Amino acid sequence: MTLHASASLPLDHLGRTARLAHFYIDGAWVRPQGSECASVIAPATEAAVGEIALGNAADVDRAVQAARRAFPAWAATSPAERAVLLGRVHALLLERSELFAQALTLEMGAPISYARNAHVPLAAEHLRVARDNLADYPFIRPRGTTAIVREPIGVCALITPWNWPIYQITAKVGPALAAGCTVVLKPSELSPLSALLFAEIVHEAGVPAGVFNLVNGTGAEVGAALSVHPQVDMISITGSTRAGVLVAQAAATTVKRVAQELGGKSPNLVLPDADLERAIPPGVAAALRNMGQSCSAPTRLIVPRVALDRVHALALAALAQMQVGDPWQESTTHGPLANRAQFLRVQQMIEAGLQDGARLLAGGPGRPQGLDQGYYARPTIFSDVHTDMVIAQEEIFGPVLAILPYDSVEEAIAIANDSVYGLGAHVQGTDKDQVRAVAARIQSGQVHLNYPAWDPQAPFGGYKQSGNGREYGVEGMEEYMEVKSILGYYA
């Protein structure tokens, strides 16, 4: 396979502006303190397409000090001033949407059509929401004669993942800046290109020096340095539960706030009265979107046992509509997995499903036919899965769907809740009262009823080992604030 000609454009752009070897600190592109670097691997070809600089504790300290110096002035700006600047960043992201889309396809294998139609526009929505929420948010509100004041918490370290790179960046940077905080961003070193492009538009939008800073690097080096830094007031991390635990442990020594959006194993509970033709195909699509590399993907499809044959037929028909291949082709719906480690993880988990005796309906180990290079996996569906199987309990983060049959609604709810995770969930049914009643009993931070439209104002976050805190909407902005009570203010 050869890369589409446009695949080099993000690297050409960043190379011309010398961004790959630099960090963005205190309003300028600066050289790192050390000499460590890492290759940027295109998952469609497994080829190195560039190198980025990797930071160390000295780079982190430089960025944190810049954010600390900038904080008093930024916190003192009015909500209207911050909204104007967020509006400029939003407009620039939309203006350069094609460059961002190409960066995402190159760095993590998102099909170009999906990058254009989902990754970039949804990322832009987080900025729009952060801007719009400032218009009427009551930073001071009365409670009797006491004033309840919300103030920015301070310097925030933002650690973002490789699976939805620009989407997760804007989900954190937007509300943090809206709240009046200054930030140091550590994007994933596996998908750094869209983050560097984002730093460019922040600069061009006129965000004051030190308000936004970016340091590339590994979690073990840069992430750890941010976690223990005494001048960092808050950490927001999206990543694996293991990474979230390590950050929380390191942050505990300085008693900083830690917001975590971590792993998931989301159920999709199809009630007995559901219209299967409307419930199953979108469920398969939701589970496998982004090659299953979504923490809230509904990868446990819980269905009535009596309907299992029909469910199988509909699931296989939905799978047949998916085209895995070169992410630069417009017709491709599913590209490669984002990196080698994830490819190996998915292969291991498919083998575990086979060893546990799950029924393989489609897919299986290895690459799809004709794709001998690149981190491509076969979209896989298992059925007759029991809730104690590995593939029903562990987050796979790949295109693997498990179908779990049930005999009663009570059993279905128990299956849905039989997980250490609680990030997202879905319920399908025609009786609205029953759908709502079942949703109320599911232990999850979000529950989607009958595939509603995505809502950027809906708070997103987890129960149990899926994390704590919330992102998106007003609640996402409030994560970056402290609460102060001023008694006698209205006396």
N, C-alpha and C positions, 0 to 999 in steps of 0.2 A: 504494500500500500504506500502511496506517496501522499504527502500532505498537500492540501489545497494551497494554491499560490498565496492566498491571503493569510495563511497561517503565520507568516513571518511578520506581519504588520505590527502587532503589539510589541514584539521584541525589537523590531526596527525603530519604532517610536521611542521605546524606553532606552534603547541603546544610543540613539541620537542625543537624548537629553541626559545621558550618563546616570540614569536612575538605578540600574540594576546593582551597581557597586556602592550605592550610597543609602543613607537613611535620611528621613525627613525630621529634623529636630530644630526647634526654636525658629521656625519659619524659613529654614534653608536646607538645601541638600548637602549633607556633610559626609565626610569619609569615616568609616568605622575605626574604632580604636585598635582592633585586631586585624588579622589577615585571613581568618577562616572564611570559607565560602562553600556553597552547595550548588549542585547542578539542578536545573529545572528540567524535569523529565516530562516529555509529552507522552501521556499514557496510550495514545493511539499508535505510537510507533516504538515506544520504549527507548527513544533516542533523547540524548541531552540536547536541549535547544538553547541553553544559556546558563549563566551562573549568577547567583546573588550573593551578596555579602551576608555573613552571619555575625550577629552582635554578641557582646559579652556584658559582664556586670558593669564595666566602665561606660559602655554605650547606654545601658539602662539608666545609670545614675545621671548621665548628661541629659537624657530625655526627661527624666522625672524632675530634675532641678528646673528645667525650662518650663515644664508644666506648673510647677510650684510657684515660680515667679509670675507666671501669667494668670494664675488663678484669681487673685484679688480683683484685678481690673475686669476680667471676664465675668466673674460672679456679680459684679456691680452693674453690668449692662442691663438694660431693660428687656423684658420678654420680646418687645417689638423689634429691638435691635438684633437679638439673636434669631428671631424669625426671618428677618431680611437675609441674614447670612446663610441660614439653612435653605432658604429659597434659592439663593444663588448656586449653592452646591447641588441642589435638586435639579435645577435647570441645566447645569453643566453635565451632570450624569446623563440626562436624557439627550443632550446635544451630542454626547460621545458614546451613545449606547452601542453603536456597531463596534467600536474599538473595544469596549468592555466585553461584548459578546464574544468577539474573536479571542480575547485573552482567556476567557473561561473555557472555550473549546480547546485552546492550546494547552492550558495548564492543568485542567482536570477532566477533560474529555467530554464535557457536556455537548450534546448535539447542537450544532449552530442554530437550528430552528428553536430548540428549547432554551438555549441561552438568550436568544432574542425575545422570545415570547413569555418567558417565565423568570429566569434568573435576574435579568437586568430590570425589567419593569417592576417586579415585586420589590427589588432592592430600592428602587426610586420611591416606592410608596412609603417605605419606612421614613424617608426624609420628609416627604410631604406631610405625613401624619405628625411627625415631631414638630414641624413648622406650624401646622394648623392648630395643634393642641395648645400652643402658647397664646393663642388669641384670647381665650377666656378662662385660662386656668387660674384658680384663686390661690396664689402663693400665700396670702394671708386671709384667714377666715375667722369670724367670731364664734365663740362658744360661751354664751353668757358674757361676762366681762373679761374673759381670757381671749387672747389672740393665739390662734394655732398657725404657726409660721412654718413653711417648708423652705429650706435653704439647701443649696448645692453642697454635697458631701465633701468635695475637694478634688484631689487628683485621682483619676480612675485608670486602672490598667485594664485593657480590653484584650482578651485572648480569643481569637476566632479560628474556626476549623477550615478544613479543605473541601468539604462537600458542597457547601453553598457559600462560596467565598465572599462575594460582594454583598450578598443578601444579609449575611450575619454581621458584616462590618457596619452596614448602615443601620441594622437593628440595634446596635449598641452605640455607635457614634452619634446618631441622630438624637436620641433622647438624652444622652449624657450632655451633649452641648446645649440642648434645649434647657436642661435643668440648671445650667450655669457652671458645669464642671469642666475641667481641662482633662485631656486624655493622653495616654500612651498606648498605641495600638501595637500588638504583636500578632500579625496574621500568621497563618500556617506557612511554614517554610516550603511546604509541598505545593502550594498554590499562591505564590506571592505577586503575580503580575497584576491582577486586578486591584490588589491593595496599593501597589505603587502608582497605578493610574488614579486611584481615588485620592491619594495624597496630592497628586498634581492638581486635581480640580478643587480640593480644599484650599490649596495655595492661591490658585487663580480666582477663587471666590472672594478672597480677601479676609479669610479668617485670621485673626491676629496671631503673631508669632508666639509659639509656646502653647497655644490652646489645643492644637492637634499635633501629635508627634508619632512617628512610626519607626520601630526598630525591628528588623527581621532577625530571626534566629530560632533556635530549637526551644522546646519546652524545658528541657533539662538545664539550659543555660539562661536564656532570656526570660522564659516563664518563671523559673525559680527565682531569678534576681528580682523580678517585679513582685513576686509573692512575699518576699521577706523585706522589701525596701520599706524603711520606716516612714518615708514621705509619701507613700501610696496609701490613700485612704480607703480604697475599694478595689476589688477585683471582680470583673465579670468574665466568666469563662463559658464557652460552648465547646464541648468535647466529650470524650468518653467519661464514664463514671470513674474509672481509675484515675484519669488525669484530674478530674474535679476533686477527688479525695486528696491527691498529692498537693494541689494548690491550697485547699482548705487547711491542711496540716501545716504547711509552710507559713500561711498567712496568720495562723493562730498566735504566733509569737508576738505580733504587733497588734492584735485584736482589730484587724481591719474587716470591713464587711466583705463577704464573699457571696456573689450571686452565681448560681450554677444552672446551666441548661445542659443536661447530660444525656445518658442513654435512654432507649425506649424499646418496647416490644408491644406495639399498640394492637389492641384487638379491634376487629370489625365484626360486630355481633348482628347477624341477620336473623330477625325474629320470624316465627312461623308464618305470619301473615304478609311478609314482605313480597313484593313483586320481584321475583328472581331476575327477570330480564333487565330490570332497572338497578338491582342491587349488586349483582355479581360482576358484570364487565367494568363498571367504574371502580369497584373494589380491587380488582386485579390491577387496573391502571394505577390506582393510588399507591398500592403496595410496591410496584415496580418502577414508579417514576424516579428519574434521576438515578437509574440503575439500582434502586433500592437503597441508595445512600442518603437517606433522610431519617433523622432520629425519631420522627413521629409517624413514619410510614406504617400503615395498618397491615402488618405482615402475618397476623394471625386471623384468618377468616373462619369465624365460628358459625356453623350452619346447622339447620335441622338434619338429623340423620336420615329422615324419610325423604329428603330432597337431594340426597348426595349425588345421585346419578345426573340429575339435571344441573346441579352446581358444577360438576365436572365438565359437562358438555359446554356450558357457558364460559367457564374459565379457560378451557382450551381454545374456544373460538376467539376470546379476547386476546389470548396470548398470540394467536396466529396473526393478529393485526399489527404486531410489533416488529420492527425491523432493526436488528442489531447490526452496526457496521460503522463505516468511516464517519466520524462526527462532523466532518466538513461537508457531507452530502445533505442536501435539503430533505431528502426522503428518509433519512435515518431518524428513528425515534429513540433509540437507545445506543449510546456509545460504549466506550470501555469503562471499566472501573478506574478510579482516579489514581491509583498507585499500585506498585507491586505488592506491598504488604497487604493491602485490602484484597487483591486478587487471590493471594495465597490463603487468606482467612476465609474467603467465600468457598474456595475449593475444599478446605478442611471441614467446613460446616455442612456442605452437601454430602461429603463422605460420612459425616456423623449421622445425618438423616437416614442414609442407606443402612448404616450399621445398626441403628435403633429399630429398623423394621418399618419405617414409614413407606407408604406406597408412592412410588415415583410416577407422576402423571406426565410430566414433560421436563425436558432439560436434562440436568445431571452434571457430572464433573466435566472438566475440560473446556476448551474454547468452542464457539460455534463453528460449524463447517465453513472452511474457506478463510478463516481468520486465524492465521498461524502466528501473527506477530501483534503485539499490543495486549493490554490487560483486559481482554474481552472474556466475559463469562456467559454461560448459557442461562437465560431466564428459566427458572426452575419452579415447578409446582409439586409439592408433596400433599398427599391426602392420608386419611386415617391416622392423623397425627394425634398422639396423646399428650396431655399437658405436662407430663413428666419427661418428655423427650428433650434432648439438648436443643433441637431446632425450634421448640416451643418456648424455651426459657431464655436462651442467650440471644443477644442482639447480633445479627449476622451482618447487617449493613451492606447488603447486596441483593441481587434480584432473585430472592428465594421466598416463596409464599407457602405457608403451612395452612392446610385446611383441617379444622378440628370439628368433628361432628358432635352434636348433643341430642339428648332425648327430652329435656324439659328446659323451660326458660330459667328456672332456678339453677340448673346445672350450667347453662350457658353463662350466666352472670358469674358463677363461681370460677369458671374457666377464664373469663375475661380478667378477673381480679387475681388470678393465680400467677403473679409475676412480681419480681422485685422492683419493676418499673411502673410508672404511672404518668406518662407524658401526654399521649394522645389516645383517643378512642373514637370509634364510629358505631352508630346504631342505625339499622335499617328496618323499617316497618311502615304499615299503612295506618295503624291505629295511633294517632298522635299522643293520646294520653298514655298508652303503654310505652311508646318510644321515650317519652319524657320521664316516665317512672323508672324505666331501666337505666336511662342516662344518669339519673340521680343516685343510683346504686353503684356506679362504676367509679373506681378509685383512679381518677385521672385529672390532670390539670385542664385539659380541653376534651370536649365530647362533641362530635359532629353528627348531626341528625339528618339522615337522607341526603348526604353529599351537598351541604350548603356551599355558597360561594365563600372564598377566602375573605376573611375580615381582618384587615391590618390593625383595627382597633380592639380586637379580642385579645385579652391577656393570654400569654403563652408561657407555660412552665410546668414543672412536674411535681407529682406526689412521689413519696418513697425515694428510691435511689435514682430517680430521674432529675433530682436537683432541688433547688429552692429559689425563691424569688420569681419574678415575672418579667417578661419582655413584651413589647408591642403596646401601643395605646397609651393611655394616661398612666396606667399602672407601671408600664415600662419606664416612663420618665420618673415616676416617684421612687423607683429603686435607687436612683442617683441622688436622693435628697435625704437630709436629716429633718426631724420634726422638733421644733422649738415651741414651748408654751411660754407666753408672756402674760403673767397674771396681772390683773388690774389695768390692762391696756385700754379697755373700754369703760373703765369706772368713771 
